[in-house]
Amino acid sequence: MMQMLEKVRMGNIHINPTSTNEILPILDSRILTNQRSRLFFINAHCYNIAQKNKSYADRINEAEFVVNDGIGMKLGARALGLKFAENMNGTDFIPKLLELAANRGYSVSLLGGLPTVAANAANNIQDRLPNLRIAGYSDGYFDNAETKIAEINASNPDILIVGMGVPLQEQWISEYWEQLNAKIVAGVGAYLDFESGRVPRAPQWLITLRSEWIFRLLIEPKRMWKRYMIGNFKFVMYILIARMILYK
């Protein structure tokens, strides 16, 4: 029997209003029954891209599981009369998925990041979860997708973690979805950078306050200023437009 979750519309994006405790057993069941799943984490930046890029929005909506990431999505959902039970950001969720994999004997492969990032992330994950079966790892810089997919499939991972950044990772996963054999393929943004130690995470008190974006802006201002300082205003505008359409 197919294990799925309901989706709600947040403007043109369809999202599962779920929690870690709800979705983990469903992903576990789908692995056991050979039901393949794409898992995407959508934050305000992703939402902004989806408003101007219909192809990207369609890719997101095709995924079996799409979850909310960040305070912006929570506030935007509230403005549209929706409620998310939990902040489902990938940096916190993926370690829990990997812990499940270690306990269940599932294998995992990592793909993405600068050279050495995936390798360092794999080493750090293995130190924390010595029973986890890491089938392989590779950075995100490769010339031939078909060759890379054949390499990934040869290692036969149950879970493939893809950290290429948005919108590339969702587009890549969707484009090659039919060729990939992994049962769960998750687009995880900066998770591999954090796990590898290349990029530090915010202090726990900022994470608790849902203000991790402030820390990322401070440590990577050249890369992040436009996303947050301009992107946040765009996000509010898009949510207001979606609200006007909803309640007209």
Secondary structure, 3 states (H helix, E strand, C coil): CCCCCCCEEECCEEECCCCHHHHHHHHHHHHHCCCCEEEEEECHHHHHHHHHCHHHHHHHHHCCEEEECCHHHHHHHHHCCCCCCCCCCHHHHHHHHHHHHHHHCCEEEEEECCCCHHHHHHHHHHHHCCCCEEEEEECCCCCCHHHHHHHHHHHCCCEEEEECCCCHHHHHHHHCCCCCCCCEEEECCCHHHHHHCCCCCCCHHHHHCCCHHHHHHHHCHHHHHHHHHHHHHHHHHHHHHHHHHHHC
